[in-house]
């Protein structure tokens, strides 16, 4: 019954790629801004990437810019995070989030009212 379900995590080596998916369980996310956050052991949950409804606007944390790409397919209510050139410091639980209030998104956790349960990404040699 979770509003958002993340899949695609796993154990990979440095330099490998993964593609995460975030699927809505219904169509309540029309016009919502969406984002990916991640949380590593002992650290706060941090913003990774965001995308608005149209998909034409995207935003990235400096640590992943140029390596990660966020996209969405609104016809199937799914958001993706393509992660290339993965590094050990990318190891974290990755969460999908939805902002249906302001629908502006942003890097603050408080902007999002819907969250998935997370998917584990581990990058290790």
C-alpha positions in Angstrom: 0.0 0.0 0.0 3.0 2.3 -0.1 2.5 5.3 -2.3 6.0 4.9 -3.8 8.0 1.7 -4.3 11.7 1.8 -5.2 13.4 -1.0 -7.0 16.8 -1.6 -8.7 19.3 -1.4 -5.8 22.0 -4.0 -5.3 25.7 -4.7 -4.8 28.0 -3.4 -7.5 31.7 -2.6 -8.0 33.1 0.9 -8.4 32.6 2.2 -11.9 29.5 0.1 -12.4 26.0 1.4 -13.2 22.6 0.9 -11.7 19.1 2.1 -12.7 16.6 2.7 -9.9 12.9 2.9 -10.5 10.2 4.5 -8.3 6.7 3.4 -9.1 3.5 4.9 -7.8 0.8 2.5 -6.7 -1.8 4.7 -8.4 -2.1 8.0 -10.4 -2.1 10.4 -7.5 1.2 11.9 -8.5 0.0 13.8 -11.5 1.7 17.2 -11.5 3.9 16.3 -8.6 7.5 17.2 -8.3 9.6 14.1 -7.6 13.0 13.6 -6.1 15.6 11.0 -5.0 17.2 11.2 -1.6 19.8 8.9 0.0 20.9 8.1 3.5 24.3 6.5 4.4 25.1 4.9 7.7 25.6 7.5 10.4 24.6 10.4 8.1 21.5 12.5 7.5 19.2 11.8 4.6 20.5 14.0 1.7 19.1 15.3 -1.5 20.3 13.6 -4.7 18.2 14.7 -7.6 14.9 16.3 -8.4 12.5 16.6 -11.4 9.3 18.6 -12.0 6.2 17.3 -13.7 7.1 18.3 -17.2 10.4 16.5 -16.9 12.2 19.4 -18.6 13.6 20.8 -15.3 16.0 18.6 -13.4 18.4 19.4 -10.5 21.3 17.5 -9.0 23.4 17.5 -5.9 27.0 18.5 -6.7 28.3 15.1 -5.7 26.3 13.3 -8.4 26.1 15.8 -11.2 27.4 14.4 -14.4 27.1 10.9 -13.2 23.4 10.5 -12.3 20.4 11.2 -14.4 16.8 11.6 -13.2 13.9 11.1 -15.5 10.2 10.2 -15.5 7.6 8.5 -17.5 4.3 10.0 -16.5 2.2 7.6 -18.6 3.2 4.8 -16.2 3.7 6.9 -13.0 7.4 6.0 -12.7 10.5 8.0 -11.9 14.0 6.7 -12.6 17.5 7.4 -11.4 20.3 6.2 -13.8 23.5 6.0 -11.8 26.8 5.7 -13.7 30.4 5.6 -12.5 29.3 4.6 -9.0 31.7 5.2 -6.2 31.9 3.7 -2.7 30.7 7.0 -1.3 27.4 6.5 -3.2 26.6 3.6 -0.8 23.3 4.4 0.9 19.6 3.6 1.0 18.0 5.5 -1.8 14.5 6.9 -1.3 11.9 8.3 -3.7 9.9 11.3 -2.6 6.9 13.2 -4.0 5.8 16.8 -3.5 2.1 17.3 -4.2 1.7 20.5 -2.2 3.8 23.3 -3.6 4.8 20.9 -6.5 8.1 22.9 -6.6 10.3 20.2 -5.1 13.7 21.3 -3.8 16.4 19.9 -1.6 14.6 20.1 1.8 13.1 16.9 3.1 10.2 18.9 4.5 8.9 19.7 1.1 7.9 16.1 0.4 4.8 14.4 1.9 5.2 11.0 0.3 8.1 8.7 0.6 9.0 5.2 -0.5 10.6 2.6 1.8 14.0 2.8 0.1 16.3 0.5 -1.8 19.9 -0.4 -0.8 22.8 0.5 -3.1 26.2 -0.8 -2.1 29.3 0.0 -4.0 32.3 -2.0 -3.0 35.3 -3.7 -4.5 
